[in-house]
Amino acid sequence: MKMEKSSYTCSACGKNFSTSISNAGYPGGKDCESINCPWCITENGTIITSGIITSYREEKGGGDSR
């Protein structure tokens, strides 16, 4: 199983988050998937993939995790 990771800064709340795209190896079936901020759920772009996008909060400098 292949996994890709990327880092983002949310366009709405300004907090940092990362995503991973896990690919189960299914041929075809690519679709436009949203990249959502795990802090405020705002869409921060899309990507064409046949994998599953998971967003993770990045807490740096002891910021508020709520």
C-alpha positions in Angstrom: 0.0 0.0 0.0 1.4 3.3 -1.1 1.0 6.4 1.1 1.6 10.1 0.1 1.9 12.9 2.7 1.6 16.7 2.3 1.5 19.7 4.6 -1.0 22.6 4.3 -2.0 25.9 6.0 -5.7 26.4 6.1 -7.0 29.3 4.0 -9.8 30.0 6.6 -8.4 29.5 10.1 -4.6 29.7 9.3 -3.7 26.5 11.3 -1.3 23.9 9.9 -2.4 20.4 9.0 -1.1 17.5 7.0 -2.8 14.9 4.8 -2.0 11.4 3.8 -3.4 9.6 0.8 -3.5 5.9 1.2 -3.8 3.9 -2.0 -5.2 0.4 -1.8 -4.0 -0.3 -5.3 -7.4 -0.4 -7.1 -7.0 0.3 -10.8 -8.9 3.2 -12.2 -11.7 4.8 -10.2 -10.0 8.2 -9.8 -12.2 10.9 -8.5 -11.9 14.5 -7.4 -11.6 14.4 -3.6 -11.6 17.4 -1.2 -8.7 18.3 1.1 -10.5 19.5 4.3 -8.9 21.2 7.3 -9.3 19.0 10.4 -9.5 22.1 12.6 -12.4 24.0 10.9 -13.5 21.5 8.2 -13.0 24.2 5.4 -12.1 22.8 2.0 -8.6 23.7 1.0 -8.5 22.4 -2.5 -9.1 19.2 -4.3 -7.0 16.4 -5.7 -7.7 13.7 -8.3 -7.0 10.3 -6.6 -8.3 6.8 -6.3 -7.0 6.8 -2.7 -8.4 7.8 0.7 -7.5 11.3 2.0 -7.0 11.6 5.8 -6.3 15.0 7.4 -4.3 15.4 10.7 -3.9 18.3 13.0 -0.4 19.7 13.4 0.2 21.2 16.8 3.4 23.2 16.9 4.4 25.6 19.7 1.8 24.5 22.2 -1.1 26.0 20.3 -4.8 25.6 21.3 -6.0 22.2 20.1 -9.7 23.0 20.2 
